[in-house]
Amino acid sequence: CIIVVDRRPNSSLTSHKLFRSIMVVSAAVVSSVPAVRTAGLLLSSLCRANVAILSQKISLLDALVARHGEARAPTIYTTPCPIVGASLGQHIRHSMDHLELAALVAVSAAHVPTNDTSSPPTTTTTTTAAVELYYDKRVRGGTLEKDMDEARKRIVAVSEELLNLAERTATGTIHNDIANIPVKAHFVLSSSTDENNNDVDDDDETAKMMGLTSTIGRELGFAAHH
């Protein structure tokens, strides 16, 4: 376990530091329990780390209303910042596209219960087929980046799913190795060749899609850090 310590004076607990703190605590706890439970503890910590990030989004929406009022806040939410060229709504939609996809994969993998729910599971699943994720096949626009109320509903819904998953992990009602289920995460890269090194048209995004080996746990970590 590598622990990164921020020694700068008066430093605040940013989202990245919060994520690191949660994972460091998780590592400390994991080292003191049997190996059969470590994956479950990791999954629970990753879920709660993402919930913490989602809570910050809710706080941002609340701050927007508190500062500008209910009537003006929606306009501020959808107005592009002249410096970065995007609105708060667009940034939240972009972040949620990644986080919600990783959360959906984890929640879907948890649908198969263990045989014995009276105690934490002591066996692992036999899932070997990699789950396919396509981060760049997103629908830009839509109600999420234009409607604060819809954005809040979506954030709360994903947060509740992750909290439920963390609680089910703690009670042993799901398999304990969901975090280790293999994933193939696909991205569109700025390249003139595909993953087999064949030349492709620069406008053909599908051909430039690269698949990277990962796990559900790694993607939840990526989402929390993203």
One Martini backbone bead per residue (centre of mass of N, CA, C, O) as a GRO file, in nm:
protein
  226
    1CYS     BB    1   0.094   0.037   0.025
    2ILE     BB    2   0.043   0.372  -0.091
    3ILE     BB    3   0.098   0.676   0.083
    4VAL     BB    4  -0.038   0.998   0.045
    5VAL     BB    5   0.095   1.303   0.175
    6ASP     BB    6  -0.025   1.619   0.275
    7ARG     BB    7   0.203   1.891   0.388
    8ARG     BB    8   0.046   2.130   0.343
    9PRO     BB    9  -0.058   2.417   0.454
   10ASN     BB   10  -0.396   2.462   0.475
   11SER     BB   11  -0.522   2.219   0.354
   12SER     BB   12  -0.778   2.091   0.180
   13LEU     BB   13  -1.050   1.862   0.130
   14THR     BB   14  -1.055   1.728  -0.145
   15SER     BB   15  -1.170   1.495  -0.355
   16HIS     BB   16  -0.896   1.351  -0.390
   17LYS     BB   17  -0.831   1.331  -0.086
   18LEU     BB   18  -1.081   1.180  -0.006
   19PHE     BB   19  -1.029   0.933  -0.179
   20ARG     BB   20  -0.754   0.861  -0.053
   21SER     BB   21  -0.852   0.831   0.239
   22ILE     BB   22  -1.050   0.600   0.194
   23MET     BB   23  -0.838   0.400   0.067
   24VAL     BB   24  -0.639   0.393   0.306
   25VAL     BB   25  -0.835   0.286   0.513
   26SER     BB   26  -0.903   0.033   0.358
   27ALA     BB   27  -0.616  -0.087   0.358
   28ALA     BB   28  -0.595  -0.112   0.667
   29VAL     BB   29  -0.837  -0.303   0.700
   30VAL     BB   30  -0.764  -0.529   0.497
   31SER     BB   31  -0.496  -0.626   0.651
   32SER     BB   32  -0.696  -0.748   0.906
   33VAL     BB   33  -0.830  -0.954   0.704
   34PRO     BB   34  -0.943  -1.184   0.530
   35ALA     BB   35  -0.915  -1.242   0.192
   36VAL     BB   36  -1.229  -1.297   0.133
   37ARG     BB   37  -1.297  -0.973   0.220
   38THR     BB   38  -1.136  -0.758   0.056
   39ALA     BB   39  -1.315  -0.707  -0.195
   40GLY     BB   40  -1.563  -0.606  -0.036
   41LEU     BB   41  -1.423  -0.361   0.097
   42LEU     BB   42  -1.341  -0.226  -0.163
   43LEU     BB   43  -1.622  -0.185  -0.283
   44SER     BB   44  -1.739  -0.017  -0.051
   45SER     BB   45  -1.531   0.216  -0.072
   46LEU     BB   46  -1.589   0.292  -0.368
   47CYS     BB   47  -1.883   0.363  -0.332
   48ARG     BB   48  -1.840   0.586  -0.111
   49ALA     BB   49  -1.657   0.766  -0.282
   50ASN     BB   50  -1.876   0.828  -0.495
   51VAL     BB   51  -2.083   0.947  -0.301
   52ALA     BB   52  -1.908   1.188  -0.218
   53ILE     BB   53  -1.903   1.315  -0.499
   54LEU     BB   54  -2.212   1.342  -0.530
   55SER     BB   55  -2.248   1.532  -0.285
   56GLN     BB   56  -2.094   1.768  -0.416
   57LYS     BB   57  -2.299   1.819  -0.640
   58ILE     BB   58  -2.533   1.893  -0.456
   59SER     BB   59  -2.385   2.129  -0.319
   60LEU     BB   60  -2.357   2.297  -0.576
   61LEU     BB   61  -2.657   2.334  -0.633
   62ASP     BB   62  -2.722   2.469  -0.361
   63ALA     BB   63  -2.524   2.710  -0.396
   64LEU     BB   64  -2.657   2.828  -0.647
   65VAL     BB   65  -2.928   2.895  -0.513
   66ALA     BB   66  -2.821   3.062  -0.270
   67ARG     BB   67  -2.677   3.285  -0.452
   68HIS     BB   68  -2.914   3.327  -0.704
   69GLY     BB   69  -3.159   3.169  -0.687
   70GLU     BB   70  -3.422   2.997  -0.829
   71ALA     BB   71  -3.453   3.175  -1.092
   72ARG     BB   72  -3.130   3.205  -1.178
   73ALA     BB   73  -2.976   2.934  -1.153
   74PRO     BB   74  -3.046   2.793  -1.429
   75THR     BB   75  -2.888   2.999  -1.599
   76ILE     BB   76  -2.610   2.951  -1.475
   77TYR     BB   77  -2.601   2.641  -1.535
   78THR     BB   78  -2.621   2.700  -1.874
   79THR     BB   79  -2.382   2.895  -1.876
   80PRO     BB   80  -2.104   2.955  -2.029
   81CYS     BB   81  -1.779   2.969  -1.974
   82PRO     BB   82  -1.540   3.180  -2.114
   83ILE     BB   83  -1.286   3.006  -2.039
   84VAL     BB   84  -1.394   2.690  -2.103
   85GLY     BB   85  -1.676   2.667  -2.280
   86ALA     BB   86  -1.861   2.570  -2.029
   87SER     BB   87  -2.095   2.441  -1.827
   88LEU     BB   88  -2.207   2.308  -1.544
   89GLY     BB   89  -2.395   2.105  -1.681
   90GLN     BB   90  -2.178   1.978  -1.867
   91HIS     BB   91  -1.991   1.878  -1.641
   92ILE     BB   92  -2.194   1.698  -1.495
   93ARG     BB   93  -2.267   1.519  -1.734
   94HIS     BB   94  -1.981   1.412  -1.787
   95SER     BB   95  -1.933   1.286  -1.507
   96MET     BB   96  -2.191   1.104  -1.502
   97ASP     BB   97  -2.131   0.926  -1.745
   98HIS     BB   98  -1.900   0.776  -1.598
   99LEU     BB   99  -2.012   0.704  -1.316
  100GLU     BB  100  -2.278   0.559  -1.403
  101LEU     BB  101  -2.150   0.332  -1.568
  102ALA     BB  102  -1.985   0.202  -1.340
  103ALA     BB  103  -2.227   0.160  -1.150
  104LEU     BB  104  -2.400  -0.019  -1.336
  105VAL     BB  105  -2.202  -0.256  -1.353
  106ALA     BB  106  -2.191  -0.319  -1.050
  107VAL     BB  107  -2.496  -0.359  -0.999
  108SER     BB  108  -2.538  -0.584  -1.211
  109ALA     BB  109  -2.330  -0.787  -1.074
  110ALA     BB  110  -2.521  -0.800  -0.797
  111HIS     BB  111  -2.776  -0.985  -0.879
  112VAL     BB  112  -2.614  -1.227  -0.774
  113PRO     BB  113  -2.654  -1.428  -0.519
  114THR     BB  114  -2.584  -1.589  -0.254
  115ASN     BB  115  -2.646  -1.886  -0.081
  116ASP     BB  116  -2.541  -1.737   0.189
  117THR     BB  117  -2.678  -1.469   0.410
  118SER     BB  118  -2.562  -1.515   0.717
  119SER     BB  119  -2.276  -1.460   0.581
  120PRO     BB  120  -1.997  -1.394   0.457
  121PRO     BB  121  -1.855  -1.468   0.182
  122THR     BB  122  -1.608  -1.746   0.080
  123THR     BB  123  -1.655  -1.705  -0.223
  124THR     BB  124  -1.621  -1.689  -0.566
  125THR     BB  125  -1.668  -1.605  -0.864
  126THR     BB  126  -1.686  -1.723  -1.227
  127THR     BB  127  -1.634  -1.473  -1.377
  128THR     BB  128  -1.470  -1.407  -1.712
  129ALA     BB  129  -1.622  -1.218  -1.871
  130ALA     BB  130  -1.591  -0.921  -2.010
  131VAL     BB  131  -1.691  -0.611  -1.963
  132GLU     BB  132  -1.840  -0.369  -2.168
  133LEU     BB  133  -1.703  -0.039  -2.222
  134TYR     BB  134  -1.837   0.295  -2.346
  135TYR     BB  135  -1.746   0.617  -2.289
  136ASP     BB  136  -1.784   0.763  -2.592
  137LYS     BB  137  -2.095   0.664  -2.597
  138ARG     BB  138  -2.244   0.962  -2.581
  139VAL     BB  139  -2.506   1.188  -2.488
  140ARG     BB  140  -2.526   1.498  -2.567
  141GLY     BB  141  -2.701   1.677  -2.363
  142GLY     BB  142  -3.000   1.726  -2.247
  143THR     BB  143  -3.140   1.744  -1.929
  144LEU     BB  144  -2.894   1.739  -1.736
  145GLU     BB  145  -2.754   2.020  -1.858
  146LYS     BB  146  -3.055   2.193  -1.831
  147ASP     BB  147  -3.165   2.044  -1.556
  148MET     BB  148  -3.142   2.058  -1.219
  149ASP     BB  149  -3.357   1.857  -1.123
  150GLU     BB  150  -3.263   1.617  -1.297
  151ALA     BB  151  -2.977   1.608  -1.189
  152ARG     BB  152  -3.051   1.549  -0.896
  153LYS     BB  153  -3.204   1.283  -0.944
  154ARG     BB  154  -2.964   1.129  -1.070
  155ILE     BB  155  -2.765   1.156  -0.838
  156VAL     BB  156  -2.941   1.023  -0.620
  157ALA     BB  157  -2.988   0.751  -0.761
  158VAL     BB  158  -2.689   0.663  -0.775
  159SER     BB  159  -2.627   0.690  -0.475
  160GLU     BB  160  -2.834   0.474  -0.379
  161GLU     BB  161  -2.712   0.236  -0.534
  162LEU     BB  162  -2.431   0.245  -0.395
  163LEU     BB  163  -2.526   0.217  -0.102
  164ASN     BB  164  -2.668  -0.053  -0.144
  165LEU     BB  165  -2.414  -0.205  -0.233
  166ALA     BB  166  -2.249  -0.158   0.025
  167GLU     BB  167  -2.455  -0.297   0.218
  168ARG     BB  168  -2.462  -0.576   0.076
  169THR     BB  169  -2.167  -0.633   0.124
  170ALA     BB  170  -2.174  -0.622   0.440
  171THR     BB  171  -2.412  -0.861   0.456
  172GLY     BB  172  -2.358  -1.088   0.222
  173THR     BB  173  -2.571  -1.073  -0.049
  174ILE     BB  174  -2.305  -1.078  -0.217
  175HIS     BB  175  -2.049  -1.101  -0.389
  176ASN     BB  176  -1.693  -1.039  -0.305
  177ASP     BB  177  -1.571  -0.999  -0.635
  178ILE     BB  178  -1.667  -0.754  -0.813
  179ALA     BB  179  -1.405  -0.577  -0.832
  180ASN     BB  180  -1.262  -0.830  -1.015
  181ILE     BB  181  -1.416  -0.797  -1.257
  182PRO     BB  182  -1.380  -0.791  -1.579
  183VAL     BB  183  -1.277  -0.524  -1.807
  184LYS     BB  184  -1.354  -0.344  -2.118
  185ALA     BB  185  -1.227  -0.034  -2.200
  186HIS     BB  186  -1.350   0.209  -2.423
  187PHE     BB  187  -1.170   0.432  -2.647
  188VAL     BB  188  -1.116   0.733  -2.809
  189LEU     BB  189  -0.839   0.790  -3.008
  190SER     BB  190  -0.580   0.997  -3.132
  191SER     BB  191  -0.575   0.809  -3.420
  192SER     BB  192  -0.482   0.630  -3.735
  193THR     BB  193  -0.525   0.368  -3.559
  194ASP     BB  194  -0.600   0.072  -3.448
  195GLU     BB  195  -0.565  -0.200  -3.225
  196ASN     BB  196  -0.420  -0.345  -3.501
  197ASN     BB  197  -0.262  -0.117  -3.671
  198ASN     BB  198  -0.470   0.004  -3.861
  199ASP     BB  199  -0.573   0.203  -4.092
  200VAL     BB  200  -0.775   0.505  -4.050
  201ASP     BB  201  -1.020   0.717  -4.040
  202ASP     BB  202  -1.038   1.016  -3.875
  203ASP     BB  203  -1.376   1.001  -3.870
  204ASP     BB  204  -1.354   0.704  -3.738
  205GLU     BB  205  -1.434   0.631  -3.418
  206THR     BB  206  -1.482   0.326  -3.407
  207ALA     BB  207  -1.197   0.243  -3.521
  208LYS     BB  208  -1.052   0.415  -3.268
  209MET     BB  209  -1.125   0.202  -3.068
  210MET     BB  210  -1.001   0.124  -2.743
  211GLY     BB  211  -0.913  -0.166  -2.550
  212LEU     BB  212  -0.900  -0.192  -2.191
  213THR     BB  213  -0.785  -0.352  -1.926
  214SER     BB  214  -0.996  -0.432  -1.639
  215THR     BB  215  -1.210  -0.338  -1.361
  216ILE     BB  216  -1.461  -0.251  -1.163
  217GLY     BB  217  -1.286  -0.120  -0.945
  218ARG     BB  218  -1.119   0.061  -1.135
  219GLU     BB  219  -1.365   0.219  -1.252
  220LEU     BB  220  -1.459   0.336  -0.981
  221GLY     BB  221  -1.195   0.486  -0.931
  222PHE     BB  222  -1.201   0.658  -1.187
  223ALA     BB  223  -1.471   0.800  -1.126
  224ALA     BB  224  -1.382   0.934  -0.854
  225HIS     BB  225  -1.129   1.084  -0.998
  226HIS     BB  226  -1.293   1.232  -1.240
   0.00000   0.00000   0.00000
